[in-house]
Amino acid sequence: MASLDASPVLDLDAAFVHLAAADPVLAALLERSRPAAPRRENALFHDLVSAIVSQQLSGKAAETIMRRLHEAVAPGAEITPEAVLRSDHETLRAAGLSNAKARYVRGLAEAVTEGTLDLEALPALADDEVIAQLTRVKGIGRWTAEMILLFSLARPDVLSTGDLGIRTAVMRHYGLPGLPAPAELEAIAEPWRPHRSAALLLLWHSLDNRPAIDAGDAASGS
């Protein structure tokens, strides 16, 4: 297993230099404006709960539910697996979670508590290993795992081919007749390596948009 220090971390300055040289479309976007680096302020468990809550919701609705959930399960403290497990299903529902999301959040808390998901080990794992570990938990699909890689772990070379915002931005800026299929998006993104995360941030920024929640895992029933 790789050490924590061996895990690459997003470096936007270096990434933008590479992208401007590698792709004229991204170079033009960079001349207009540049996105800020992701802010890594929360614990992984909190971020995963937030990702589950956010599926198929607007950002404002998700923020409201997360605030209510925080007040219900851990007022004045961090949302932890233990705090979630002390709360019953109806408490989670009263905070605004659907039946399915309430089950997913409790399932996540159980996986962490029982040790079937080791969050502390994730920063030392390779990207594909992080995705494999997270997607074992019901309610967490590949899209959510990719968002955790980018926004929580700040990995530099994440490409989310299923994200609606990214597909929309690529369609617009590259003059495509429709949304690109995963293979087409992968081909377009090949010159972006090893800085595809920065390209995603730039493309989202070009739409004045966060990751497209309606392309998230709940839509596929993960």
C-alpha positions as CSV (number, residue, x, y, z in Angstrom):
1,M,0.0,0.0,0.0
2,A,1.3,3.4,-0.9
3,S,2.2,5.8,1.9
4,L,0.1,8.9,2.6
5,D,2.9,11.2,1.4
6,A,3.0,9.3,-1.9
7,S,-0.5,10.3,-2.8
8,P,-0.5,13.1,-5.4
9,V,-2.4,16.3,-4.5
10,L,-4.0,18.8,-6.8
11,D,-1.7,21.7,-7.7
12,L,-3.8,24.2,-9.7
13,D,-0.9,26.4,-10.8
14,A,1.0,23.6,-12.4
15,A,-2.2,22.1,-13.7
16,F,-3.3,25.3,-15.5
17,V,0.1,25.7,-17.1
18,H,-0.2,22.2,-18.5
19,L,-3.8,22.6,-19.6
20,A,-3.2,25.9,-21.4
21,A,-0.4,24.3,-23.4
22,A,-2.2,21.0,-24.1
23,D,-5.7,22.2,-25.1
24,P,-6.6,25.4,-26.9
25,V,-10.2,25.2,-25.7
26,L,-9.1,25.2,-22.1
27,A,-6.5,27.8,-22.8
28,A,-9.2,30.1,-24.0
29,L,-11.3,29.4,-20.9
30,L,-8.3,30.1,-18.6
31,E,-7.9,33.5,-20.3
32,R,-11.4,34.5,-19.1
33,S,-11.3,33.3,-15.5
34,R,-9.8,30.6,-13.2
35,P,-11.5,28.6,-10.5
36,A,-10.3,28.4,-7.0
37,A,-8.9,25.3,-5.4
38,P,-11.3,23.0,-3.6
39,R,-11.6,23.8,0.1
40,R,-10.9,20.7,2.3
41,E,-12.5,21.7,5.6
42,N,-14.6,18.8,6.6
43,A,-14.0,15.2,7.7
44,L,-14.5,12.4,5.1
45,F,-17.6,11.1,6.9
46,H,-19.3,14.5,6.8
47,D,-18.4,14.8,3.2
48,L,-19.8,11.4,2.3
49,V,-23.0,12.1,4.2
50,S,-23.3,15.5,2.4
51,A,-22.8,13.7,-0.9
52,I,-25.6,11.2,-0.2
53,V,-27.9,14.0,0.9
54,S,-27.1,16.1,-2.2
55,Q,-28.0,13.4,-4.7
56,Q,-30.8,14.6,-7.1
57,L,-31.2,17.9,-5.1
58,S,-30.3,21.5,-5.8
59,G,-27.4,22.9,-3.8
60,K,-29.7,25.1,-1.7
61,A,-32.0,22.2,-0.8
62,A,-29.1,20.0,0.1
63,E,-27.6,22.7,2.3
64,T,-30.9,23.1,4.2
65,I,-31.2,19.4,4.8
66,M,-27.6,19.1,5.9
67,R,-28.1,21.9,8.4
68,R,-31.2,20.3,9.8
69,L,-29.5,16.9,9.9
70,H,-26.6,18.5,11.8
71,E,-29.0,20.1,14.3
72,A,-30.8,16.8,14.8
73,V,-27.9,14.4,15.3
74,A,-25.0,16.5,16.4
75,P,-25.9,20.0,17.5
76,G,-22.7,22.0,18.1
77,A,-20.5,19.1,17.2
78,E,-19.2,17.2,14.2
79,I,-21.5,14.7,12.4
80,T,-19.9,11.3,13.2
81,P,-20.9,7.7,12.6
82,E,-21.7,7.4,16.3
83,A,-23.9,10.4,16.3
84,V,-25.9,9.0,13.3
85,L,-26.3,5.6,14.9
86,R,-27.7,7.2,18.1
87,S,-30.4,8.7,16.0
88,D,-33.3,6.6,14.8
89,H,-34.7,6.4,11.2
90,E,-37.5,8.8,12.0
91,T,-35.1,11.4,13.3
92,L,-33.2,11.3,10.0
93,R,-36.5,11.5,8.1
94,A,-37.6,14.5,10.1
95,A,-34.4,16.3,9.1
96,G,-35.5,16.0,5.4
97,L,-33.9,12.8,4.2
98,S,-35.9,10.4,2.1
99,N,-36.4,6.8,3.3
100,A,-33.7,5.6,1.0
101,K,-31.2,8.3,2.0
102,A,-31.9,7.8,5.7
103,R,-31.0,4.1,5.1
104,Y,-27.9,5.0,3.1
105,V,-26.6,7.4,5.8
106,R,-27.2,4.8,8.6
107,G,-25.6,2.1,6.4
108,L,-22.5,4.3,5.9
109,A,-22.3,4.9,9.6
110,E,-22.5,1.2,10.3
111,A,-19.8,0.4,7.7
112,V,-17.4,2.9,9.3
113,T,-18.2,1.8,12.9
114,E,-17.9,-1.9,12.0
115,G,-14.7,-1.3,10.1
116,T,-15.9,-2.5,6.7
117,L,-15.1,1.0,5.4
118,D,-11.8,2.4,6.8
119,L,-12.0,6.2,6.1
120,E,-8.6,6.8,7.7
121,A,-7.0,4.5,5.2
122,L,-8.5,6.2,2.1
123,P,-5.9,9.0,1.7
124,A,-3.1,6.5,1.3
125,L,-5.0,4.5,-1.4
126,A,-4.8,4.9,-5.2
127,D,-7.8,6.5,-6.9
128,D,-9.2,3.2,-8.2
129,E,-8.8,1.7,-4.8
130,V,-10.7,4.6,-3.1
131,I,-13.5,4.1,-5.6
132,A,-13.6,0.4,-5.0
133,Q,-13.8,0.9,-1.2
134,L,-16.5,3.6,-1.3
135,T,-18.8,1.9,-3.8
136,R,-19.1,-1.1,-1.7
137,V,-21.4,1.0,0.5
138,K,-25.0,1.1,-0.7
139,G,-26.0,4.6,-1.8
140,I,-22.4,5.5,-2.9
141,G,-21.8,5.1,-6.6
142,R,-18.9,5.9,-8.8
143,W,-19.9,9.6,-9.2
144,T,-20.0,10.2,-5.5
145,A,-16.6,8.5,-5.1
146,E,-15.2,10.7,-7.8
147,M,-16.4,13.8,-6.1
148,I,-14.8,12.6,-2.8
149,L,-11.5,12.0,-4.7
150,L,-11.6,15.5,-6.1
151,F,-13.1,17.7,-3.4
152,S,-12.2,15.8,-0.2
153,L,-8.9,14.2,-1.2
154,A,-7.8,16.8,-3.8
155,R,-6.6,14.2,-6.2
156,P,-5.1,15.7,-9.4
157,D,-6.3,13.4,-12.1
158,V,-10.0,12.7,-11.6
159,L,-12.3,12.4,-14.7
160,S,-16.0,12.0,-14.1
161,T,-17.5,10.9,-17.4
162,G,-21.0,10.7,-16.0
163,D,-21.3,14.2,-14.6
164,L,-23.9,16.1,-16.5
165,G,-22.2,19.5,-15.9
166,I,-18.9,18.3,-17.4
167,R,-20.7,16.7,-20.4
168,T,-22.7,19.9,-21.0
169,A,-19.6,22.1,-20.8
170,V,-17.6,19.9,-23.1
171,M,-20.5,19.8,-25.6
172,R,-20.7,23.6,-25.6
173,H,-17.1,24.5,-25.7
174,Y,-16.0,21.8,-28.1
175,G,-18.9,22.3,-30.5
176,L,-20.3,18.8,-30.2
177,P,-23.8,18.1,-31.6
178,G,-24.8,16.4,-28.3
179,L,-23.6,15.3,-24.9
180,P,-20.4,13.3,-25.3
181,A,-20.5,9.6,-24.4
182,P,-18.0,8.4,-21.8
183,A,-15.5,7.1,-24.5
184,E,-15.7,10.4,-26.4
185,L,-15.1,12.4,-23.2
186,E,-12.2,10.2,-22.3
187,A,-10.6,10.8,-25.7
188,I,-11.1,14.6,-25.4
189,A,-9.6,14.5,-21.9
190,E,-6.5,12.5,-22.8
191,P,-4.3,15.5,-23.3
192,W,-5.4,16.8,-19.9
193,R,-3.5,14.0,-18.1
194,P,-2.2,14.1,-15.3
195,H,-4.3,17.2,-14.4
196,R,-7.8,16.2,-15.4
197,S,-9.2,17.4,-12.0
198,A,-8.2,21.0,-12.8
199,A,-9.9,20.6,-16.2
200,L,-13.1,19.5,-14.4
201,L,-12.9,22.5,-12.1
202,L,-12.4,24.8,-15.0
203,L,-15.3,23.4,-17.0
204,W,-17.7,23.6,-14.1
205,H,-16.5,27.1,-13.5
206,S,-17.2,28.0,-17.1
207,L,-20.9,27.1,-16.5
208,D,-20.9,28.9,-13.2
209,N,-21.9,25.5,-11.9
210,R,-21.0,23.0,-9.2
211,P,-21.0,19.3,-10.0
212,A,-24.4,18.3,-11.5
213,I,-26.3,16.7,-8.6
214,D,-28.9,15.2,-11.0
215,A,-26.1,13.2,-12.5
216,G,-25.4,11.7,-9.1
217,D,-25.6,8.2,-7.9
218,A,-29.2,8.2,-6.7
219,A,-30.3,8.7,-10.2
220,S,-28.9,5.3,-11.1
221,G,-30.2,3.6,-8.0
222,S,-26.7,2.9,-6.5
